[in-house]
Amino acid sequence: MSEDTRFRPFETHLGQEEALSTLRAATEGAEDGELFLERRRSEVLTFDDGRVKTASYDASEGFGLRAVKGEVSGYAHSTEISEAALKRAAATTRLAVGDGGGVMADSPAQTNRRLYTDEDPMAGAEFPVKIETLREIDAFARDLDPRIVQVTATLAASLQEVHILRPDGTLVSDTRPMTRLNVSVIVEQDGRREAGGHGGGGRLGLDGLLEPAHWQGVTREALRIALVNLDAVPAPAGQMDVVLGSGWPGILLHEAVGHGLEGDFNRKGSSAFSGLVGTRVAARGVTVVDDGTIPDRRGSITVDDEGTPGARNVLIEDGVLVGYMQDRQNARLMGVAPTGNGRRESYAHTPMPRMTNTIMEGGTATREEVLGELRDGIYAVGFGGGQVDITNGKFVFSCTEAYRIEGGRIGAPVKGATLIGDGPQAMKQIRAMANDMAMDPGIGTCGKAGQSVPVGVGQPTLLIGGLTVGGSAT
């Protein structure tokens, strides 16, 4: 990104010393606090059913000012970055500090690490090139199979620039790109219609996504999934063993276990994992990490939204719970160190403990050996939406691609399968893990308390015993 287009709020909107003076006044007597400034620009292009359906460009900027004392946070935000707006915000945040008496926490350690480019991905290709690429995807898909009746291709790119100023004068900055290409198709045969979709991206430029070798592979995979569903038979129902595929099926781990390992839920005692550090919570051999330091990944962060460097945090080691994910406030209240998991959707939101890239490490078996241990059950390769109750870990997930396993062999694809269980129990029922750990293709978005942030998931092929499968077969 050229120097003259960078977000420099202390040169164009505020004097840094004046902003620091106001921040110090707002946080005097507090235990923590910061000024978070952000500019975000994003572009979304959608080509649907042979025409441009969406071509949008959005830009926003603003600040959030926070003062923290104990469990209370005072927070004010504004789309106007000015000294006057900052002073108004300071008056609000001081309400949380009251009579003061707090000792300001030390600033996070600094880092020179860079996990992704700071180039603007939207500037990587001209608008006509992007539109023409989407048009080519549409034509390529329709040429692949005459059963395709609809094609939707979406290209999205964004750039988030943040500056975090702390009361001691420490200033941390981060520039975060994000790109994604998705293709979905609908196929029809004998009056039956089914859909398939594929795509992904990460914190990188658009160049690779626009290469024919890439988008042709994405399109073929979307078609493959649609054709699998076209041949699917009704899923069986009942309690049975399940093999989860590698990569994106880690979304079940993210939802059913990951949220329960976030610090705020555990500090408040509302998680099924509360108070269990040092206790066996999963089968032997199961290690779960949250790693925000993987280069170019969707969930990676050079620094979190409080300025703490992203980190690789072991949560469960060989089946034993060893720690939680923490932001600064919950870490302080629990007497532990922040883990680089303080994240927020934007300047209009307060940070809270959130996952980055949540991964179950691989085992020693091959994929074929794990599948061979499943005599009768379901092999789930793709997942759609799901619901989880954090207090007890109970989950319900719908499968978008799954197969019947009988006699240790992969059989017909099944449609309408849902997996039902609870995270803590499922973790103890893991019976085998393959050596094929893989990350998702870069599609994850996590919601919590009304905020959404990009995340990643990963896992090996694994066998879980005794889940309830909801299906429609009689």
N, C-alpha and C positions, 0 to 999 in steps of 0.2 A: 504494500500500500504506500502510495507516495506520501511524503512528509506533510504536504500542505493539506491533505484530506483527513488527517488523524484528528481524533477527538481530544482537544486540549482545553478543558473547561477553565483551568486556572490562567489561561491566556486570553480566552474569549468571553468568559462569563463572570468569573470571580477572581479576586486577588487571593492567592493562596494564604498569605498571612492573615488577611481579614477573615477568611473562611476558618482557619485554624483557631483564631481568637473566639469566634462564635461557637465552634465545636467545643472548645474548652469550657466556655461558660455554660453550655448546655449539659455537659457531663461532669461538672464539678461536684464532687461528692458521690459520683456513681462508681460502679465496679467495672463497667465496660461501656463501649459505645464507639460509633464511627460515623463518618460521612461517606455515603456510597453514591457515586455519580456514574451515570450510564447513558450511552447512546446506542441505539439498536436500529439497524436497517435490514429489511427483509424483502425478498422477491419470491413470488409463487406463480408459476406458469402451468396451466393444465390444458391438455389437448384431449378432448372427449368426443367420441363418436364422429371423428372426422373434422372437427372444428376447434378453434380456440375457445375454451369455456371460461377460463380465468387468466387474467394477466394483471397481477396486483403488485404494487410496491408500497411498503409502509416504512415510515421513519418515526422514531420517538426518542426523547431524551428527558432526563429529569434526575432528581436526587432523592435519597432517603436519609434521614438523620435519626440516629437511635441513641438512647441512653438507657442503661440497664442497671438495676439494683435488685439483688436477690432474684426472685422469680418474676419481677415486674419489668416490662420493657415499655419505654415511651418511644413512640415512633411517629414521625411525620414525613410526608413526601410531597413533592411538587413537580409539575412539568416545567415550571419556570426556574431556571438556574440563575439566581441573582442573589445579591447580598440581602435585599429586602425579604425575599422569600425564605432565605436561610434563617434570618432572625425570627420570622414568624414561626418557623418550624422549631427553632430552639425553645421558644416559649412553651410549646406543647410538650416536647420531650422532657423538659425539666419537671413536669408534673410527676413523672415516675421516680424522680430522684428524691423528692420530698426535702427533708432536712439534711440530706447528704449523710456523711459518715462512712461512705464506702471507700475502699482502696482500689484505684484503677489497676486492672489486670495488665500484665506485660503484653507488649505487642507480639504478634507471631514472628517466628524466625523468618528471615528473608531467603529467597531462592533466586538463582540465576537460570534455573532449568526452563527450557521451552519444550512443550509437548506437541505443539502444532504451529503451523504457519500463522503469521499475522497479516497476510495478504487478503484483500477483499475478494471473496469468491465471486461476487456479482460482477466484478470487472474482468473476470477471466475470459468471457466470451461476449460478443455483441448480441443484442436482442434478436436480430434476424437469425443468427446461427442457432440460438436456443430454440426458437420456434420451428425452424427447419428440422432440427434434430427430433423434436417431438412428432413432427409430421412424418419423418422417416420411420420412427418407431411404430406409428399407427400402420403405415403401409407394410412394413416388414412383418408385423404380427398377422395381418390379414392374409399375407401370402403364405404364412406357415401352415395354416389349416383352414379349410373352407367352413368349418363349423364355428369359427369365431364370428360372433354377431356384434360385439362391442369391444372397443379398446379405450382405455383411459391411461394417459401417461402424464405424470406430474414431476416437474423439476422445481426444487426449492433451494434457496440459498439465503444465508443471513450472516451478519457480522455484528457481534456485541462487543463494545468497548467499555471497560469499567475502570474507575479510579477509586481507591479506598484510602481515605485519610483518617488517621487515628489521632487522639488527643496529644500524644507525645511528638507529633510531627511526622511520623512515619507515613510514607505514601507508597502504595502498591498499585500497580496497573496490570491489566491483562486484556489482550485482544483475542476474541474467540470466534473463529469462523465455524460455519456449519453448512453442509450441503447434503442433498438427498435426491435420488431419482427412484420413482416407483412406477411400475406398470401393472395394470390389472386388466384381465380379459374375461369376457363371458362367452361361453360356448353353448351351442344348442344342438341336440340330436334327438330325433324322434319325439319332439315336443318337450324334452327335458332340458332345462338350463342350469348350468353350474358356473361358478366363478373361481378364478385363481389369481393370485397376486404375488409379486415379489419386488424387491428393491432394497435400498439402503444407502448408506453414505457415512459421513463422519466429519471430523474437524479437518477438512482438506478442501482443496480447490475443486472447481467443476471440471477441469480438463479430463481427468480420468473417467468421470461419469459420462462425458459426452463422446468418448471413443466408441466407435461401432462395436468393437470386440466386447466392451462392457455391456452396453444396452441391449445388444443382441442376446447375450447370455441371460440377462435379466428377463427379457421377453420370453425366451424359450422356457425358462423356469416357471414363469407365470402360467404359460400354456400347459406345461406338464401338470401342474397342480390342478388346473381346471379339468383336464382330461381324467386325472385320477378320480376327482370327485364325480365326474360324469359316470364312471363305472362303479361308484361306491354302493354298497348294500347297507341296509339299516344296521346300526351298531347294536351289539348285545348289551344286556343290562345285568348288573349284579356285582358282587365283590370278586375281584380278580387281581392277578399280578399285572403290572404295567411296566413296559420299557419306554423310557423317554429318550428321544433322540438328542444328539449333541447340538449345541448352539442355542438357537432361539427358545427351545423348551425351557431354558434357564429362567424364563419369565415366571414360571411357577415357583422357582426358588426365590426370585426377587419378591414376589408378592406374599407367598405363604410363610417365608422365613425372614427375608431381608428387612421388611418393615418392622417386624417384631424385634429386630436387633438395633433399631435406632434409639439413641439415648433418651429422648424425651419420653417415649412410651415406657421405658424401663425405670426412669427416675420417678415417674408418677405411678408405677406399679400396674399399669394397664396392659402390659404385654405378657403373652404366655411365657416369655423367657425372662421375666423380671426376677432378679435375685438368684439367678442360676449360674453366674460366672464360677468356673471351676467344676461344674457339673457336666456329666455326659448327657448331651442333648441329641446326639446323632450316632449312627453306626460307626464302628471303628473304621478308620481309613478315610472318613469324610472330613475334608478341609474346605472351609468357605472363606474367601477373602473379598474385601471390597477394595478395588484398586483404581484410583483416579490418575495413575501415572502412566498408563499405556498410551504411547504416542498415537495421535490422530483419531482416537476412538471417540464415539459420540458422548460417552459419559465422562471423559477425562477432563481434568481441570488443573492448570498450572498452579493456580491458587483458588481457594474457595471464595465465597462471597463475603467472607470476613477478613480475607487476606492471608489465611493459613495455607501453606503449601499443600497441594494434593499429596496423598500418601497411599501406600499399600498397607492395608490394615487386615490382619488375620482376625477373623471373628470366631470361627470354630476350627479347632486343630485336632485332627485325629478323633473327631467326635465330641470333643470337650469344648464347651463355650469358654472363650478366653477374653472377650471384650465386646463393646458396643461401638457404634458409630456416633461421634459427638460433634456438636458445634461448640462454640466457646461458652455460652451460658450454661448449657446442661453439663458440660465437662466440669466447670467450676463448681456447680452445685453438687456434683457427684464426687468431687475430689480426685478427678483424673485429668489427663491431658486432652486437649482438642485433637481430633483425628483428621482434620481437613474435610469434614463433611457438612460444614455450615453453608447451605445453599438457599437461594431465593430465586423466584421466577423473574423478578425485575426490581427496579428501584422502588416500586410501589408496594413491595412486600418485605416482611421481616425474614431474616434467615432462620433456618431450623435444621435439625439433623436430617440429611437426605443421602441416599445411595449415589454412587458414581457408576462404576462397572462392577457388578456383583457376580462372583465366579465360584463355581465348585471345581476344585482341581481334579485332574484325571486319576484313574487307577492304573492297573497293570494288565488287565484283560484286553482282548480285542473286541471290537464291536460284535463280531460274529459269535464269540464266546458268550458275551452277555445275552444276545438274542437267543442263543442255544439253551440257556438256562430257563427261558420262559417257555413252558410247555403249552399253556393255555391262557390267553389274555389279550392285551391290546398293545400295539407298538404305536406310540404317539409321536409324530414328527413335527407337526405345526400346531400352534395355539392361537386362538383369537382372544376374546374378552374373558374376564374372570372377576370374581368377587372374593374378598377375604375379610374375615373378622379378626382384627389385630389382637383382641383380648384372649381369644382361644386358638387362633391360627387356622380355623376352619375355612376351607376354600372350595370354590366351584369354578372349573375352567372348561371352556368349550374347545374342542379339537377342530382344527381346520384341515388337517391331514393325518389320518390314522389308519392302521391296518389290523386285521384279525391275525392273531398268532395261534396256531393249532399244531400240536406235536412238534413244537420248536421251529416251525417253518412259517415264513411270512405268507399270509393268505390274501384274501380280497381286501381292498380298501373299504373302510366303513364310514358312514355319514351319520352325523347327529350325536357323536360321542361326547360326553362330559365326564370330567374326572372330579370326584368328590372325596374330600378327606380333611385332615388337619395337619398343618406344617410340622409341628413338633413330633407327632406320631410318625408321619411319613419319613422324616429324617432318620428315625430309628429303624425303619423297615427297609432301608436301602441294603440290598443284598449283593450287588455287583456293580462295578464301575469300569468303563473301558478307558483305554489310553488315547482317546480321540477328542480330548477337550477342544471345543471350538467356541468362538465368539459369535454373537448374532450379527447379521449383516449391517447393523447400524440403523435400527428402526424404533428403538425404545423411547417412550416418553412416560414419565412417572407422575402421577397425581397424588397430592397430599395436602389436606387442609385448604383446598381451593387453589393450590399452586402447582404448576407443571414445570418440570425440568427434564432435559435430555439425559438418558441413562443407557448403560450397556449391560448385557447379561451374557453368561457363558457357562457351559457345563459339558461333561462327557456324556456319552450314551450310558444310561444307568437303569438298573432294575429295582423297582420298588414293589414290595409285597403288600397285598391286601388293600388296595384302593377300591372305592366304590365307583363303578362305571355306570353312568346313566345313559341309556340308549332307547331305541324305539323298536328293536326286534322283538317279536313275540315267540 
